[in-house]
């Protein structure tokens, strides 16, 4: 396969040990050593004749096996005949074992013998990245780990699919994009919204000019989050959780279940999604879906606004969970486009001189309705229609750019983060999307370089 790294199709059993610190810190030596002791890609015969030949399969490692990682990302990858999940990593050993069992059961169904063993597991993600036989990684960890792991993966020679929102600060997003560009890695923001038919149709119509000149965009995400929670007591760390590794680059904080996730469970929503120590809340979590669709529709996915204002509210200061409860952000772009982003609903509405198009996760409508059946020009802009996972794996093989590459993901997440910064500080902030700095607030620039980790100070 042109442009692909080579790997042996031999299978050498399961590995669950660990490297020494010296071997971990090495690069070439560590990778070479890992290739000799860790399980390799299974031969076609082991997985059944219907499977794609090993030379055409993409070997994937999974980092992060919580609700999204197991229920969505792993499940979809296990269904793909040209993918083999060869290694799993999580700091929660119970979740890690559940994922291993699911993986080996899925592959066992495809074997003649009905038996499959050979999916490696580890707690330290660096062990997974040291494997020479892995082509790509799927990172589904809490947000504060996204950029450190993605950069480490790209520097280890892996292509990366990264859960949204891909960053927690604008500066680290720029760094991520530059590393990806410099190393020539394939990168995909793991968001499925460009693969929903309603949004795909909206983008195709708007990008081909059916609305005329675009005047206004409105994007909406669900509100009312997080629920109020009283201060939580410190609790014993569950024996299956390596809490120190879970915290990683975040500040130390005493363990309590509401800070992390429910023990021995991967179905319920984790508490970290409501805490500014690890996540910005729905302003980025959902905004990186809906603002992405809007920026895609109006072809502004590689730039940003020039003015931002925001209003909203956070939970009361005594609440344990502290991400924004609700918000409304007003943006203005250099071309005069006005953009409103609200925590109300889940939709994108594009308004132009010829009418408007509205799309949500299931439906699309327009005024006039005839816009939806407008004839497109012969040279119309067309976008591939396929799942986010299919897009990523195809591009790993072809070395083409994905539909949502690192630079686009950075700009989309930045737009959400700009809204959060404006919510923190109030007033009208002026932004230079080329230099990626604020023009009228050094305090705002302080937030460009680091995550927002607490609500704004209440004014007396």
C-alpha positions in Angstrom: 0.0 0.0 0.0 1.6 3.2 -1.1 2.8 5.5 1.7 1.9 3.0 4.5 4.3 1.9 7.1 5.1 -1.8 6.9 4.3 -4.3 9.7 4.6 -8.0 10.1 1.4 -10.0 9.7 2.7 -12.6 12.2 0.9 -13.2 15.5 3.0 -13.7 18.5 0.6 -13.9 21.5 -0.6 -11.5 24.1 1.6 -9.1 26.1 0.6 -7.5 29.4 4.0 -6.6 30.9 5.8 -3.3 31.0 9.0 -1.6 29.8 11.7 -0.1 32.0 11.8 3.6 32.2 15.0 3.7 30.2 13.4 1.8 27.3 10.3 4.0 27.5 12.3 7.2 27.2 14.2 5.9 24.2 12.6 6.4 20.8 14.0 4.3 18.0 15.3 1.7 20.4 12.1 1.4 22.3 10.0 1.1 19.2 12.3 -1.6 17.8 12.3 -3.5 21.0 8.5 -3.3 21.3 8.1 -4.8 17.9 9.8 -8.0 19.0 7.8 -8.7 22.1 4.3 -7.3 21.6 1.5 -9.0 19.6 1.5 -8.4 15.9 -1.4 -8.2 13.4 -3.2 -11.5 13.1 -2.9 -13.4 9.7 -6.0 -13.5 7.5 -6.5 -17.2 8.1 -7.0 -16.6 11.8 -9.8 -14.1 11.1 -11.5 -15.9 8.3 -11.3 -15.6 4.5 -13.8 -12.8 4.3 -11.4 -10.5 6.1 -9.2 -8.0 4.2 -5.7 -9.2 3.7 -3.3 -8.1 6.5 -1.3 -5.9 4.1 -4.4 -3.8 3.4 -5.6 -3.7 7.0 -4.9 -0.8 9.4 -3.7 -1.7 12.8 -5.3 0.5 15.4 -4.6 1.2 19.1 -7.3 2.5 21.4 -6.5 5.0 24.2 -9.3 5.8 26.5 -12.2 3.3 27.0 -15.0 5.1 28.7 -18.5 5.6 27.5 -17.6 7.1 24.1 -14.5 4.9 23.7 -16.2 1.5 24.2 -19.8 2.1 23.2 -19.2 4.1 20.0 -15.6 4.2 18.8 -14.4 0.7 19.6 -17.8 -0.8 18.5 -17.5 0.9 15.1 -13.9 0.0 14.5 -14.6 -3.7 15.3 -17.1 -3.8 12.5 -14.6 -2.6 9.8 -13.0 -5.4 7.9 -10.0 -3.4 6.9 -9.2 -2.5 10.6 -7.8 -4.6 13.3 -7.7 -3.3 16.9 -4.5 -4.7 18.3 -4.0 -2.9 21.5 -6.0 -1.1 24.2 -5.1 1.3 26.9 -6.9 2.8 29.9 -6.1 3.8 33.4 -9.2 1.9 34.7 -8.3 -1.8 34.7 -12.0 -2.8 34.8 -12.9 -0.8 31.7 -9.7 -2.1 30.0 -10.8 -5.7 30.6 -14.3 -5.0 29.4 -12.9 -3.6 26.2 -10.5 -6.6 25.7 -13.3 -9.0 26.2 -15.5 -7.2 23.6 -12.6 -7.0 21.2 -11.6 -10.6 21.4 -15.3 -11.7 21.3 -15.9 -9.7 18.1 -12.9 -11.2 16.4 -13.6 -14.7 17.6 -17.0 -14.6 15.7 -15.0 -14.1 12.5 -12.7 -17.1 13.0 -13.2 -20.6 11.9 -12.4 -21.9 15.4 -14.6 -19.3 17.2 -11.7 -18.4 19.3 -9.4 -15.3 19.3 -6.8 -14.2 21.8 -4.3 -11.5 21.1 -5.4 -8.1 22.0 -2.8 -6.4 24.1 -3.6 -4.2 27.1 -1.7 -1.6 29.0 -2.3 1.3 31.5 0.5 3.5 30.3 -0.3 5.0 26.8 3.4 5.3 26.0 3.6 1.5 25.9 0.9 1.4 23.2 2.7 4.2 21.2 6.0 2.3 21.3 4.5 -0.5 19.2 6.0 -0.6 15.8 3.0 -2.5 14.3 0.4 0.2 15.0 -0.6 2.5 12.2 -3.1 4.7 13.9 -4.6 5.5 17.3 -8.1 6.4 18.4 -7.9 8.7 21.5 -11.1 8.9 23.5 -9.8 10.2 26.9 -11.0 13.1 29.0 -10.3 16.4 27.3 -7.3 17.5 29.3 -5.4 14.6 27.9 -6.2 15.1 24.3 -3.3 17.3 23.0 -0.5 15.6 25.1 -1.5 12.2 23.8 -2.2 13.2 20.2 1.2 15.0 19.9 3.0 12.0 21.5 1.2 9.7 19.0 2.2 11.7 16.0 5.8 12.0 17.2 5.7 8.2 17.5 4.8 7.9 13.8 1.0 7.2 14.3 -1.9 8.8 12.5 -4.5 10.1 14.9 -8.3 10.2 15.3 -9.0 12.4 18.3 -12.3 12.9 20.1 -13.7 16.4 20.1 -13.2 18.9 21.5 -9.6 18.3 20.4 -8.1 21.0 22.6 -8.6 23.0 25.9 -6.7 26.1 24.8 -6.2 28.0 21.6 -2.4 27.9 21.9 -2.2 24.1 22.3 -4.5 23.7 19.3 -2.1 25.7 17.2 0.7 23.5 18.4 -1.2 20.4 17.6 -2.0 21.6 14.1 1.7 22.6 13.4 3.0 19.2 14.6 0.6 17.4 12.4 1.6 19.5 9.4 5.3 19.2 10.1 5.2 15.4 10.5 2.7 14.8 7.7 0.4 12.7 9.8 -3.2 11.9 8.9 -5.5 13.5 11.5 -9.3 13.3 12.0 -11.5 15.1 14.5 -13.7 12.3 15.8 -17.1 14.0 15.2 -19.8 12.3 13.3 -21.9 15.4 12.5 -20.4 15.8 9.0 -21.7 12.3 8.4 -25.3 13.1 9.2 -27.4 13.4 6.0 -29.2 16.6 7.1 -25.9 18.5 7.8 -24.2 17.0 4.7 -27.0 18.2 2.5 -27.0 21.6 4.1 -23.3 22.0 3.5 -23.6 20.9 -0.1 -26.4 23.4 -0.8 -24.9 26.4 1.0 -21.4 25.8 -0.4 -22.8 25.8 -3.9 -24.5 29.2 -3.5 -28.2 28.4 -3.3 -28.6 31.0 -0.5 -26.9 33.8 -2.3 -24.8 36.0 -0.1 -24.7 34.6 3.5 -25.8 37.2 6.1 -26.3 35.3 9.3 -25.6 32.0 11.0 -27.2 30.6 14.2 -25.9 27.5 15.9 -27.6 25.9 18.9 -26.5 23.3 21.5 -28.3 21.7 24.4 -28.4 23.9 27.6 -29.1 23.3 31.2 -25.8 21.6 32.0 -24.2 20.8 34.4 -26.8 20.0 37.1 -26.0 21.6 40.4 -24.1 19.4 42.8 -23.2 20.1 46.4 -19.5 19.9 47.5 -18.3 16.4 47.4 -16.3 14.6 50.1 -13.0 12.9 49.4 -13.4 9.2 48.8 -11.1 6.2 48.6 -9.8 5.6 45.1 -11.3 2.5 43.5 -8.6 -0.3 43.3 -9.1 -0.6 39.5 -8.3 3.1 38.9 -4.8 4.6 38.5 -6.0 8.0 39.7 -2.5 9.6 39.4 -2.3 8.7 35.7 -6.0 9.8 35.2 -5.1 13.3 36.5 -2.0 13.5 34.4 -1.3 17.1 33.3 -4.2 18.4 35.5 -3.6 19.9 38.9 -3.8 17.4 41.8 -7.3 17.2 43.4 -8.7 14.7 46.0 -10.5 11.8 44.4 -14.3 11.7 44.5 -16.5 9.8 42.2 -18.2 12.9 40.8 -14.8 14.1 39.6 -14.0 11.1 37.4 -16.6 8.5 36.5 -18.8 5.9 38.1 -16.8 2.8 39.1 -17.3 -0.4 37.1 -19.5 1.4 34.6 -19.1 2.9 31.1 -22.6 3.8 30.3 -23.4 6.7 32.5 -22.1 10.3 31.8 -18.8 10.9 33.6 -18.5 13.8 36.1 -15.3 15.2 34.6 -17.4 16.5 31.7 -18.9 19.1 34.2 -15.6 20.3 35.7 -13.5 23.1 34.3 -10.3 21.3 35.5 -10.8 18.8 32.7 -13.4 20.2 30.2 -15.1 23.4 29.2 -18.5 21.8 29.2 -21.1 22.0 26.4 -19.7 25.2 25.0 -17.0 23.2 23.4 -18.3 19.6 23.8 -21.4 20.2 21.7 -20.1 23.4 20.1 -17.4 21.5 18.3 -20.2 19.6 16.6 -22.6 22.4 15.6 -20.1 25.2 15.1 -18.1 22.8 12.9 -21.1 22.2 10.7 -21.8 26.0 10.5 -18.2 26.8 9.6 -18.2 24.0 7.0 -21.4 25.3 5.5 -20.1 28.9 5.0 -16.5 27.9 4.2 -15.0 29.6 7.2 -13.5 26.5 8.7 -9.9 27.7 8.5 -10.2 31.1 10.0 -12.1 32.7 12.9 -14.2 35.7 13.9 -12.8 39.2 14.5 -15.2 40.2 17.3 -16.8 38.2 20.1 -19.3 39.1 22.9 -20.9 36.7 25.3 -23.4 36.5 28.1 -24.5 33.6 30.2 -24.2 32.1 33.7 -22.2 29.5 35.6 -23.5 27.4 38.5 -23.3 29.1 42.0 -19.9 29.1 43.5 -20.8 26.4 46.1 -21.5 23.9 43.3 -19.0 21.1 42.8 -19.6 21.0 39.0 -18.8 24.4 37.5 -19.0 24.4 33.7 -21.2 27.1 32.0 -24.9 26.5 32.6 -26.1 28.6 29.6 -24.7 31.1 27.2 -25.2 33.3 24.1 -22.3 34.3 22.0 -22.3 36.9 19.2 -19.5 36.7 16.6 -18.7 38.9 13.7 -16.4 37.8 10.9 -14.2 40.0 8.7 -16.5 39.7 5.8 -19.4 41.1 7.8 -21.1 37.8 8.6 -23.0 37.8 11.9 -23.0 34.6 13.9 -25.1 33.8 17.0 -24.3 30.7 19.2 -26.8 29.7 21.8 -27.3 27.0 24.4 -30.8 26.3 23.2 -31.6 23.3 20.9 -29.3 21.4 18.5 -29.3 22.9 15.1 -27.6 25.1 12.4 -29.5 27.8 10.6 -27.9 29.6 7.6 -29.6 32.8 6.3 -28.7 34.4 3.0 -30.1 36.8 0.5 -32.1 34.0 -1.2 -33.6 32.4 1.9 -32.6 30.2 4.7 -31.7 26.6 5.5 -32.2 24.9 8.9 -30.8 21.5 9.8 -30.7 19.5 13.0 -29.5 16.0 13.6 -32.4 14.3 11.7 -34.2 16.9 9.5 -33.5 19.7 7.1 -35.9 22.4 5.9 -35.7 25.7 4.0 -37.5 28.8 3.0 -38.4 28.7 0.2 -38.7 24.9 0.3 -37.5 24.8 -3.3 -34.0 25.5 -2.1 -33.7 21.8 -1.0 -34.2 20.6 -4.6 -32.1 23.3 -6.3 -30.1 22.1 -9.3 -26.4 22.4 -8.6 -23.9 23.5 -11.2 -21.9 20.9 -13.2 -18.8 21.8 -11.3 -20.6 21.8 -7.9 -18.6 21.4 -4.7 -19.1 17.9 -3.5 -18.2 16.2 -0.2 -17.8 12.5 0.4 -20.6 11.0 2.4 -19.2 8.4 4.8 -18.8 7.9 8.5 -16.1 9.7 10.4 -14.3 6.3 11.1 -14.5 5.4 7.4 -13.1 8.8 6.4 -10.2 8.3 8.8 -9.2 4.8 7.8 -9.5 5.6 4.1 -7.2 8.5 4.5 -4.7 6.5 6.6 -4.5 4.3 3.5 -4.4 7.0 0.8 -2.5 9.7 2.8 -5.1 12.2 1.7 -6.5 14.9 4.1 -9.5 13.9 6.1 -12.8 15.8 5.9 -12.0 17.3 9.3 -8.2 17.6 9.7 -6.2 19.1 12.5 -6.3 22.7 11.2 -10.1 22.7 10.8 -10.5 21.0 14.3 -8.3 23.7 15.8 -10.2 26.6 14.2 -13.6 25.1 15.2 -12.5 24.4 18.8 -10.9 27.9 18.9 -14.3 29.5 18.0 -15.9 27.7 20.9 -13.1 28.7 23.3 -13.3 32.3 22.1 -16.9 32.3 23.2 -15.9 30.9 26.6 -13.2 33.5 27.1 -15.7 36.2 26.2 -18.1 34.7 28.7 -15.4 34.9 31.4 -14.4 38.5 30.7 -17.5 40.3 29.4 -17.4 43.2 26.9 -16.5 43.1 23.2 -13.2 41.3 22.4 -11.4 41.9 19.2 -9.6 39.0 17.7 -6.9 38.6 15.0 -7.6 35.2 13.4 -4.2 35.2 11.6 -2.0 36.0 14.6 -4.5 34.3 16.9 -4.2 37.0 19.6 -6.7 39.5 21.1 -6.1 43.1 20.0 -7.7 44.8 23.0 -7.2 42.6 26.1 -4.0 41.2 27.5 -6.1 39.4 30.1 -7.9 37.6 27.3 -4.5 36.7 25.7 -3.6 35.0 29.0 -6.5 32.6 28.4 -5.3 32.0 24.8 -2.3 30.2 26.3 -3.9 28.1 29.0 -7.2 26.4 29.8 -10.0 28.0 31.7 -10.0 26.1 35.0 -12.5 28.1 37.2 -15.6 30.2 36.8 -15.1 34.0 36.7 -14.8 35.8 40.0 -18.2 37.1 41.1 -18.4 40.9 41.2 -19.5 42.3 44.6 
